[in-house]
């Protein structure tokens, strides 16, 4: 509970909840939220406000209680493409998972490939990551070949929040 309070006061999380998630909600479509915790429970309803269909996933079976009822996968992100058909989602929102579960460069690359696979062509990927826990995931050659920067939003293609050691990257799967 204490950690949930601390997370909710984080400047990156405030930006996510107040601006980024509503912007993705306005896009609608099928949205996959990656990583479920007590403080993410309300995100699915927020994302569904504008006819979006929110799904959730987490590797931990005990975290399903914070996922979207009837639309939750307990699965490893690195092989989510073995569970979900290619091109099934309009958006994948992966926030705070790299460095907190998907820790190594090889596992990050595998997860990026899996997320890219389940996105529709032109689909959006939000990648939120801690600068003090992982290297920049956009340095993978795969990212450059599979995605383009998605600067068609109010923030540009990348938001850096130095006081939180956090970055949000906005990407689109190449058509």
C-alpha positions as CSV (number, residue, x, y, z in Angstrom):
1,X,0.0,0.0,0.0
2,X,2.8,2.4,0.9
3,X,4.5,1.6,-2.5
4,X,1.2,2.3,-4.3
5,X,1.0,5.7,-2.6
6,X,4.6,6.5,-3.5
7,X,4.0,5.5,-7.1
8,X,0.9,7.6,-7.4
9,X,2.9,10.7,-6.4
10,X,5.6,10.1,-8.9
11,X,5.7,12.9,-11.5
12,X,5.9,10.3,-14.3
13,X,2.9,8.4,-13.1
14,X,0.9,11.7,-12.7
15,X,1.6,12.5,-16.3
16,X,0.7,9.0,-17.3
17,X,-2.7,9.0,-15.5
18,X,-3.7,12.6,-16.2
19,X,-2.5,13.0,-19.8
20,X,-1.1,10.0,-21.6
21,X,-3.7,7.4,-20.7
22,X,-6.6,9.7,-21.6
23,X,-4.9,10.4,-25.0
24,X,-4.7,6.7,-25.7
25,X,-8.2,6.2,-24.5
26,X,-9.4,8.8,-27.0
27,X,-7.8,6.7,-29.8
28,X,-10.0,3.7,-28.9
29,X,-9.5,0.3,-30.4
30,X,-8.0,-2.8,-28.7
31,X,-5.5,-1.8,-26.0
32,X,-3.2,-4.1,-24.1
33,X,-1.9,-2.8,-20.7
34,X,1.2,-4.7,-19.6
35,X,1.9,-5.1,-15.9
36,X,-0.8,-5.1,-13.2
37,X,-0.5,-3.8,-9.7
38,X,-2.8,-2.3,-7.1
39,X,-2.1,1.2,-8.5
40,X,-3.0,0.2,-12.1
41,X,-6.4,-1.3,-11.3
42,X,-8.3,1.8,-12.5
43,X,-6.4,2.1,-15.8
44,X,-8.5,-0.4,-17.7
45,X,-11.7,1.6,-17.1
46,X,-9.9,4.8,-17.9
47,X,-8.7,3.4,-21.2
48,X,-12.2,2.1,-22.0
49,X,-13.9,5.5,-21.8
50,X,-13.9,6.1,-25.5
51,X,-15.1,2.8,-26.9
52,X,-11.6,1.3,-26.3
53,X,-11.4,-2.4,-25.4
54,X,-8.8,-2.8,-22.7
55,X,-7.0,-6.0,-22.0
56,X,-4.3,-6.6,-19.4
57,X,-1.4,-9.0,-18.9
58,X,1.0,-9.8,-16.2
59,X,3.3,-12.8,-15.6
60,X,2.3,-13.2,-12.0
61,X,-0.9,-15.2,-11.4
62,X,-1.5,-13.3,-8.2
63,X,-1.6,-10.0,-10.1
64,X,-4.6,-11.0,-12.2
65,X,-6.9,-9.5,-9.4
66,X,-5.7,-6.1,-10.6
67,X,-6.2,-6.9,-14.3
68,X,-9.3,-6.4,-16.4
69,X,-12.0,-9.0,-15.4
70,X,-12.6,-11.4,-18.4
71,X,-9.9,-9.7,-20.4
72,X,-6.7,-10.6,-18.6
73,X,-3.8,-12.9,-19.6
74,X,-1.4,-14.4,-17.1
75,X,1.5,-14.7,-19.5
76,X,5.2,-13.9,-20.1
77,X,5.5,-10.7,-22.1
78,X,8.5,-12.1,-23.9
79,X,6.3,-14.7,-25.6
80,X,2.9,-12.9,-25.7
81,X,2.9,-13.4,-29.4
82,X,2.5,-17.2,-28.8
83,X,-0.8,-16.5,-27.1
84,X,-2.1,-13.5,-29.1
85,X,-2.5,-13.5,-32.8
86,X,-0.4,-11.1,-34.8
87,X,-1.9,-7.8,-35.5
88,X,-4.6,-8.1,-32.8
89,X,-4.0,-4.8,-30.9
90,X,-4.2,-1.2,-31.9
91,X,-2.0,-0.1,-28.9
92,X,0.3,-1.8,-26.4
93,X,1.1,0.2,-23.3
94,X,4.2,-1.2,-21.6
95,X,5.0,0.9,-18.6
96,X,7.5,0.2,-15.8
97,X,8.2,-3.4,-16.9
98,X,11.7,-3.0,-18.4
99,X,13.9,-3.1,-15.4
100,X,11.2,-4.5,-13.2
101,X,10.8,-8.1,-14.5
102,X,12.1,-7.7,-18.1
103,X,15.6,-6.9,-17.0
104,X,18.2,-8.2,-19.4
105,X,18.9,-6.8,-22.9
106,X,18.1,-10.1,-24.6
107,X,14.7,-10.4,-22.7
108,X,13.9,-6.8,-23.6
109,X,14.6,-7.4,-27.3
110,X,12.4,-10.5,-27.2
111,X,9.6,-8.6,-25.5
112,X,9.8,-5.8,-28.0
113,X,9.6,-8.3,-30.9
114,X,6.6,-10.0,-29.3
115,X,4.8,-6.7,-28.7
116,X,5.6,-5.6,-32.3
117,X,4.1,-8.8,-33.5
118,X,0.7,-8.4,-31.8
119,X,0.4,-4.8,-32.9
120,X,-1.5,-4.0,-36.1
121,X,0.5,-2.2,-38.8
122,X,0.5,1.4,-37.7
123,X,-0.3,0.4,-34.1
124,X,1.1,2.3,-31.2
125,X,3.5,1.2,-28.6
126,X,4.0,3.2,-25.4
127,X,7.2,2.2,-23.7
128,X,7.9,3.7,-20.2
129,X,11.2,2.8,-18.7
130,X,13.5,3.7,-15.8
131,X,16.8,5.3,-17.0
132,X,18.5,4.1,-13.8
133,X,17.6,0.5,-14.3
134,X,18.0,-0.3,-18.0
135,X,19.8,1.0,-21.1
136,X,17.8,2.8,-23.7
137,X,15.6,0.2,-25.4
138,X,15.4,2.3,-28.6
139,X,19.0,1.5,-29.3
140,X,18.1,-2.0,-30.6
141,X,18.4,-2.3,-34.4
142,X,15.0,-4.1,-34.3
143,X,13.3,-1.0,-32.9
144,X,14.6,1.1,-35.8
145,X,13.5,-1.5,-38.4
146,X,10.1,-2.3,-36.9
147,X,8.9,1.1,-35.5
148,X,8.9,4.8,-36.2
149,X,8.8,7.5,-33.7
150,X,5.2,8.6,-33.0
151,X,5.4,12.3,-32.6
152,X,1.8,12.9,-33.5
153,X,0.8,13.7,-29.9
154,X,1.1,16.6,-27.5
155,X,4.5,15.5,-26.2
156,X,6.6,14.5,-29.2
157,X,8.2,11.0,-29.6
158,X,9.9,11.0,-26.2
159,X,9.3,12.5,-22.8
160,X,12.1,12.5,-20.3
161,X,11.4,13.1,-16.6
162,X,14.9,13.4,-15.0
163,X,13.6,13.9,-11.5
164,X,11.9,10.5,-11.7
165,X,14.7,8.9,-13.8
166,X,12.0,8.0,-16.3
167,X,11.3,8.1,-20.0
168,X,8.2,7.6,-22.1
169,X,8.8,6.6,-25.7
170,X,5.9,6.8,-28.2
171,X,6.3,4.5,-31.2
172,X,4.2,3.2,-34.1
173,X,4.7,-0.1,-35.8
174,X,5.7,0.4,-39.4
175,X,3.0,-0.3,-42.0
